Amino acid sequence: MRVAYIRVSSIDQNEQRQIEEMKKFGAERIFIEKQSGATITHRPVFQEAL
């Protein structure tokens, strides 16, 4: 299974373009996180994707 993780750094940013590219790549599950400046250990969606 191909899994994708998308992060945008602000609520104002749109992740739609990234989602479309990940679908073209064949991602079956896409995790999306909107968070800025957090360290990798403070990104709950990233941790879930792992």
mmCIF file as gemmi writes it, N, C-alpha and C atoms, coordinates in Angstrom:
data_model
loop_
_atom_site.group_PDB
_atom_site.id
_atom_site.type_symbol
_atom_site.label_atom_id
_atom_site.label_alt_id
_atom_site.label_comp_id
_atom_site.label_asym_id
_atom_site.label_entity_id
_atom_site.label_seq_id
_atom_site.pdbx_PDB_ins_code
_atom_site.Cartn_x
_atom_site.Cartn_y
_atom_site.Cartn_z
_atom_site.occupancy
_atom_site.B_iso_or_equiv
_atom_site.pdbx_formal_charge
_atom_site.auth_seq_id
_atom_site.auth_asym_id
_atom_site.pdbx_PDB_model_num
ATOM 1 N N . MET Axp A 1 ? 0.849 -1.174 0 1 0 ? 1 A 1
ATOM 2 C CA . MET Axp A 1 ? 0 0 0 1 0 ? 1 A 1
ATOM 3 C C . MET Axp A 1 ? 0.892 1.233 0 1 0 ? 1 A 1
ATOM 4 N N . ARG Axp A 2 ? 0.578 2.168 -0.874 1 0 ? 2 A 1
ATOM 5 C CA . ARG Axp A 2 ? 1.302 3.435 -0.906 1 0 ? 2 A 1
ATOM 6 C C . ARG Axp A 2 ? 0.592 4.43 -0.008 1 0 ? 2 A 1
ATOM 7 N N . VAL Axp A 3 ? 1.377 5.039 0.863 1 0 ? 3 A 1
ATOM 8 C CA . VAL Axp A 3 ? 0.868 6.007 1.821 1 0 ? 3 A 1
ATOM 9 C C . VAL Axp A 3 ? 1.552 7.339 1.556 1 0 ? 3 A 1
ATOM 10 N N . ALA Axp A 4 ? 0.805 8.428 1.666 1 0 ? 4 A 1
ATOM 11 C CA . ALA Axp A 4 ? 1.362 9.766 1.467 1 0 ? 4 A 1
ATOM 12 C C . ALA Axp A 4 ? 1.099 10.614 2.699 1 0 ? 4 A 1
ATOM 13 N N . TYR Axp A 5 ? 2.035 11.503 2.974 1 0 ? 5 A 1
ATOM 14 C CA . TYR Axp A 5 ? 1.897 12.459 4.075 1 0 ? 5 A 1
ATOM 15 C C . TYR Axp A 5 ? 2.049 13.854 3.491 1 0 ? 5 A 1
ATOM 16 N N . ILE Axp A 6 ? 1.06 14.677 3.738 1 0 ? 6 A 1
ATOM 17 C CA . ILE Axp A 6 ? 1.061 16.053 3.246 1 0 ? 6 A 1
ATOM 18 C C . ILE Axp A 6 ? 0.967 16.977 4.446 1 0 ? 6 A 1
ATOM 19 N N . ARG Axp A 7 ? 1.822 18.001 4.436 1 0 ? 7 A 1
ATOM 20 C CA . ARG Axp A 7 ? 1.765 18.989 5.512 1 0 ? 7 A 1
ATOM 21 C C . ARG Axp A 7 ? 1.802 20.376 4.899 1 0 ? 7 A 1
ATOM 22 N N . VAL Axp A 8 ? 0.874 21.196 5.313 1 0 ? 8 A 1
ATOM 23 C CA . VAL Axp A 8 ? 0.912 22.612 4.968 1 0 ? 8 A 1
ATOM 24 C C . VAL Axp A 8 ? 1.123 23.372 6.265 1 0 ? 8 A 1
ATOM 25 N N . SER Axp A 9 ? 1.844 24.481 6.165 1 0 ? 9 A 1
ATOM 26 C CA . SER Axp A 9 ? 2.276 25.146 7.386 1 0 ? 9 A 1
ATOM 27 C C . SER Axp A 9 ? 1.294 26.169 7.931 1 0 ? 9 A 1
ATOM 28 N N . SER Axp A 10 ? 0.231 26.437 7.207 1 0 ? 10 A 1
ATOM 29 C CA . SER Axp A 10 ? -0.771 27.346 7.758 1 0 ? 10 A 1
ATOM 30 C C . SER Axp A 10 ? -2.157 26.936 7.28 1 0 ? 10 A 1
ATOM 31 N N . ILE Axp A 11 ? -3.14 27.341 8.016 1 0 ? 11 A 1
ATOM 32 C CA . ILE Axp A 11 ? -4.525 27.001 7.687 1 0 ? 11 A 1
ATOM 33 C C . ILE Axp A 11 ? -4.919 27.629 6.349 1 0 ? 11 A 1
ATOM 34 N N . ASP Axp A 12 ? -4.291 28.763 6.009 1 0 ? 12 A 1
ATOM 35 C CA . ASP Axp A 12 ? -4.619 29.459 4.763 1 0 ? 12 A 1
ATOM 36 C C . ASP Axp A 12 ? -4.108 28.739 3.521 1 0 ? 12 A 1
ATOM 37 N N . GLN Axp A 13 ? -3.124 27.862 3.673 1 0 ? 13 A 1
ATOM 38 C CA . GLN Axp A 13 ? -2.579 27.163 2.519 1 0 ? 13 A 1
ATOM 39 C C . GLN Axp A 13 ? -3.507 26.03 2.097 1 0 ? 13 A 1
ATOM 40 N N . ASN Axp A 14 ? -3.514 25.756 0.802 1 0 ? 14 A 1
ATOM 41 C CA . ASN Axp A 14 ? -4.393 24.732 0.258 1 0 ? 14 A 1
ATOM 42 C C . ASN Axp A 14 ? -3.567 23.509 -0.131 1 0 ? 14 A 1
ATOM 43 N N . GLU Axp A 15 ? -3.949 22.381 0.381 1 0 ? 15 A 1
ATOM 44 C CA . GLU Axp A 15 ? -3.217 21.144 0.12 1 0 ? 15 A 1
ATOM 45 C C . GLU Axp A 15 ? -3.737 20.392 -1.108 1 0 ? 15 A 1
ATOM 46 N N . GLN Axp A 16 ? -4.726 20.937 -1.79 1 0 ? 16 A 1
ATOM 47 C CA . GLN Axp A 16 ? -5.383 20.219 -2.886 1 0 ? 16 A 1
ATOM 48 C C . GLN Axp A 16 ? -4.418 19.809 -3.998 1 0 ? 16 A 1
ATOM 49 N N . ARG Axp A 17 ? -3.49 20.679 -4.387 1 0 ? 17 A 1
ATOM 50 C CA . ARG Axp A 17 ? -2.545 20.336 -5.452 1 0 ? 17 A 1
ATOM 51 C C . ARG Axp A 17 ? -1.678 19.149 -5.052 1 0 ? 17 A 1
ATOM 52 N N . GLN Axp A 18 ? -1.244 19.14 -3.8 1 0 ? 18 A 1
ATOM 53 C CA . GLN Axp A 18 ? -0.437 18.023 -3.311 1 0 ? 18 A 1
ATOM 54 C C . GLN Axp A 18 ? -1.245 16.727 -3.291 1 0 ? 18 A 1
ATOM 55 N N . ILE Axp A 19 ? -2.506 16.817 -2.906 1 0 ? 19 A 1
ATOM 56 C CA . ILE Axp A 19 ? -3.371 15.635 -2.873 1 0 ? 19 A 1
ATOM 57 C C . ILE Axp A 19 ? -3.494 15.042 -4.276 1 0 ? 19 A 1
ATOM 58 N N . GLU Axp A 20 ? -3.73 15.892 -5.264 1 0 ? 20 A 1
ATOM 59 C CA . GLU Axp A 20 ? -3.865 15.41 -6.642 1 0 ? 20 A 1
ATOM 60 C C . GLU Axp A 20 ? -2.588 14.725 -7.114 1 0 ? 20 A 1
ATOM 61 N N . GLU Axp A 21 ? -1.425 15.275 -6.773 1 0 ? 21 A 1
ATOM 62 C CA . GLU Axp A 21 ? -0.157 14.659 -7.172 1 0 ? 21 A 1
ATOM 63 C C . GLU Axp A 21 ? 0.038 13.306 -6.483 1 0 ? 21 A 1
ATOM 64 N N . MET Axp A 22 ? -0.334 13.21 -5.23 1 0 ? 22 A 1
ATOM 65 C CA . MET Axp A 22 ? -0.185 11.941 -4.513 1 0 ? 22 A 1
ATOM 66 C C . MET Axp A 22 ? -1.122 10.879 -5.08 1 0 ? 22 A 1
ATOM 67 N N . LYS Axp A 23 ? -2.305 11.284 -5.514 1 0 ? 23 A 1
ATOM 68 C CA . LYS Axp A 23 ? -3.23 10.338 -6.153 1 0 ? 23 A 1
ATOM 69 C C . LYS Axp A 23 ? -2.653 9.828 -7.47 1 0 ? 23 A 1
ATOM 70 N N . LYS Axp A 24 ? -2.015 10.725 -8.241 1 0 ? 24 A 1
ATOM 71 C CA . LYS Axp A 24 ? -1.368 10.315 -9.49 1 0 ? 24 A 1
ATOM 72 C C . LYS Axp A 24 ? -0.255 9.31 -9.214 1 0 ? 24 A 1
ATOM 73 N N . PHE Axp A 25 ? 0.428 9.481 -8.105 1 0 ? 25 A 1
ATOM 74 C CA . PHE Axp A 25 ? 1.509 8.592 -7.689 1 0 ? 25 A 1
ATOM 75 C C . PHE Axp A 25 ? 0.972 7.228 -7.273 1 0 ? 25 A 1
ATOM 76 N N . GLY Axp A 26 ? -0.313 7.179 -6.945 1 0 ? 26 A 1
ATOM 77 C CA . GLY Axp A 26 ? -0.929 5.921 -6.559 1 0 ? 26 A 1
ATOM 78 C C . GLY Axp A 26 ? -1.131 5.756 -5.068 1 0 ? 26 A 1
ATOM 79 N N . ALA Axp A 27 ? -1.098 6.867 -4.339 1 0 ? 27 A 1
ATOM 80 C CA . ALA Axp A 27 ? -1.308 6.796 -2.893 1 0 ? 27 A 1
ATOM 81 C C . ALA Axp A 27 ? -2.709 6.281 -2.597 1 0 ? 27 A 1
ATOM 82 N N . GLU Axp A 28 ? -2.775 5.271 -1.749 1 0 ? 28 A 1
ATOM 83 C CA . GLU Axp A 28 ? -4.059 4.695 -1.364 1 0 ? 28 A 1
ATOM 84 C C . GLU Axp A 28 ? -4.588 5.314 -0.082 1 0 ? 28 A 1
ATOM 85 N N . ARG Axp A 29 ? -3.694 5.871 0.694 1 0 ? 29 A 1
ATOM 86 C CA . ARG Axp A 29 ? -4.079 6.533 1.946 1 0 ? 29 A 1
ATOM 87 C C . ARG Axp A 29 ? -3.263 7.804 2.059 1 0 ? 29 A 1
ATOM 88 N N . ILE Axp A 30 ? -3.927 8.918 2.289 1 0 ? 30 A 1
ATOM 89 C CA . ILE Axp A 30 ? -3.252 10.206 2.372 1 0 ? 30 A 1
ATOM 90 C C . ILE Axp A 30 ? -3.518 10.816 3.741 1 0 ? 30 A 1
ATOM 91 N N . PHE Axp A 31 ? -2.445 11.117 4.446 1 0 ? 31 A 1
ATOM 92 C CA . PHE Axp A 31 ? -2.519 11.773 5.742 1 0 ? 31 A 1
ATOM 93 C C . PHE Axp A 31 ? -2.236 13.256 5.523 1 0 ? 31 A 1
ATOM 94 N N . ILE Axp A 32 ? -3.077 14.122 6.07 1 0 ? 32 A 1
ATOM 95 C CA . ILE Axp A 32 ? -2.934 15.562 5.866 1 0 ? 32 A 1
ATOM 96 C C . ILE Axp A 32 ? -2.833 16.253 7.22 1 0 ? 32 A 1
ATOM 97 N N . GLU Axp A 33 ? -1.838 17.117 7.322 1 0 ? 33 A 1
ATOM 98 C CA . GLU Axp A 33 ? -1.625 17.844 8.576 1 0 ? 33 A 1
ATOM 99 C C . GLU Axp A 33 ? -1.455 19.325 8.271 1 0 ? 33 A 1
ATOM 100 N N . LYS Axp A 34 ? -2.152 20.143 9.029 1 0 ? 34 A 1
ATOM 101 C CA . LYS Axp A 34 ? -2.001 21.596 8.918 1 0 ? 34 A 1
ATOM 102 C C . LYS Axp A 34 ? -1.4 22.084 10.226 1 0 ? 34 A 1
ATOM 103 N N . GLN Axp A 35 ? -0.11 22.337 10.176 1 0 ? 35 A 1
ATOM 104 C CA . GLN Axp A 35 ? 0.59 22.744 11.389 1 0 ? 35 A 1
ATOM 105 C C . GLN Axp A 35 ? 1.868 23.455 10.988 1 0 ? 35 A 1
ATOM 106 N N . SER Axp A 36 ? 2.204 24.495 11.698 1 0 ? 36 A 1
ATOM 107 C CA . SER Axp A 36 ? 3.421 25.212 11.335 1 0 ? 36 A 1
ATOM 108 C C . SER Axp A 36 ? 4.469 25.1 12.425 1 0 ? 36 A 1
ATOM 109 N N . GLY Axp A 37 ? 5.692 25.013 11.996 1 0 ? 37 A 1
ATOM 110 C CA . GLY Axp A 37 ? 6.835 25.11 12.88 1 0 ? 37 A 1
ATOM 111 C C . GLY Axp A 37 ? 7.014 24.037 13.931 1 0 ? 37 A 1
ATOM 112 N N . ALA Axp A 38 ? 6.218 23.03 13.947 1 0 ? 38 A 1
ATOM 113 C CA . ALA Axp A 38 ? 6.344 21.994 14.974 1 0 ? 38 A 1
ATOM 114 C C . ALA Axp A 38 ? 7.475 21.034 14.621 1 0 ? 38 A 1
ATOM 115 N N . THR Axp A 39 ? 8.112 20.533 15.65 1 0 ? 39 A 1
ATOM 116 C CA . THR Axp A 39 ? 9.123 19.513 15.399 1 0 ? 39 A 1
ATOM 117 C C . THR Axp A 39 ? 8.422 18.228 14.985 1 0 ? 39 A 1
ATOM 118 N N . ILE Axp A 40 ? 9.174 17.356 14.407 1 0 ? 40 A 1
ATOM 119 C CA . ILE Axp A 40 ? 8.591 16.113 13.886 1 0 ? 40 A 1
ATOM 120 C C . ILE Axp A 40 ? 7.929 15.282 14.989 1 0 ? 40 A 1
ATOM 121 N N . THR Axp A 41 ? 8.397 15.408 16.21 1 0 ? 41 A 1
ATOM 122 C CA . THR Axp A 41 ? 7.798 14.64 17.305 1 0 ? 41 A 1
ATOM 123 C C . THR Axp A 41 ? 6.474 15.243 17.765 1 0 ? 41 A 1
ATOM 124 N N . HIS Axp A 42 ? 6.192 16.48 17.353 1 0 ? 42 A 1
ATOM 125 C CA . HIS Axp A 42 ? 4.938 17.127 17.73 1 0 ? 42 A 1
ATOM 126 C C . HIS Axp A 42 ? 3.974 17.223 16.551 1 0 ? 42 A 1
ATOM 127 N N . ARG Axp A 43 ? 4.055 16.268 15.658 1 0 ? 43 A 1
ATOM 128 C CA . ARG Axp A 43 ? 3.144 16.194 14.513 1 0 ? 43 A 1
ATOM 129 C C . ARG Axp A 43 ? 2.353 14.893 14.613 1 0 ? 43 A 1
ATOM 130 N N . PRO Axp A 44 ? 1.181 14.935 15.252 1 0 ? 44 A 1
ATOM 131 C CA . PRO Axp A 44 ? 0.429 13.701 15.502 1 0 ? 44 A 1
ATOM 132 C C . PRO Axp A 44 ? 0.012 12.954 14.237 1 0 ? 44 A 1
ATOM 133 N N . VAL Axp A 45 ? -0.33 13.659 13.179 1 0 ? 45 A 1
ATOM 134 C CA . VAL Axp A 45 ? -0.744 12.973 11.953 1 0 ? 45 A 1
ATOM 135 C C . VAL Axp A 45 ? 0.453 12.266 11.32 1 0 ? 45 A 1
ATOM 136 N N . PHE Axp A 46 ? 1.624 12.897 11.375 1 0 ? 46 A 1
ATOM 137 C CA . PHE Axp A 46 ? 2.838 12.253 10.867 1 0 ? 46 A 1
ATOM 138 C C . PHE Axp A 46 ? 3.117 10.973 11.645 1 0 ? 46 A 1
ATOM 139 N N . GLN Axp A 47 ? 2.993 11.038 12.958 1 0 ? 47 A 1
ATOM 140 C CA . GLN Axp A 47 ? 3.219 9.856 13.789 1 0 ? 47 A 1
ATOM 141 C C . GLN Axp A 47 ? 2.216 8.754 13.443 1 0 ? 47 A 1
ATOM 142 N N . GLU Axp A 48 ? 0.972 9.133 13.167 1 0 ? 48 A 1
ATOM 143 C CA . GLU Axp A 48 ? -0.045 8.148 12.779 1 0 ? 48 A 1
ATOM 144 C C . GLU Axp A 48 ? 0.308 7.502 11.437 1 0 ? 48 A 1
ATOM 145 N N . ALA Axp A 49 ? 0.838 8.306 10.517 1 0 ? 49 A 1
ATOM 146 C CA . ALA Axp A 49 ? 1.198 7.789 9.195 1 0 ? 49 A 1
ATOM 147 C C . ALA Axp A 49 ? 2.312 6.754 9.277 1 0 ? 49 A 1
ATOM 148 N N . LEU Axp A 50 ? 3.178 6.915 10.265 1 0 ? 50 A 1
ATOM 149 C CA . LEU Axp A 50 ? 4.264 5.946 10.412 1 0 ? 50 A 1
ATOM 150 C C . LEU Axp A 50 ? 3.715 4.594 10.806 1 0 ? 50 A 1
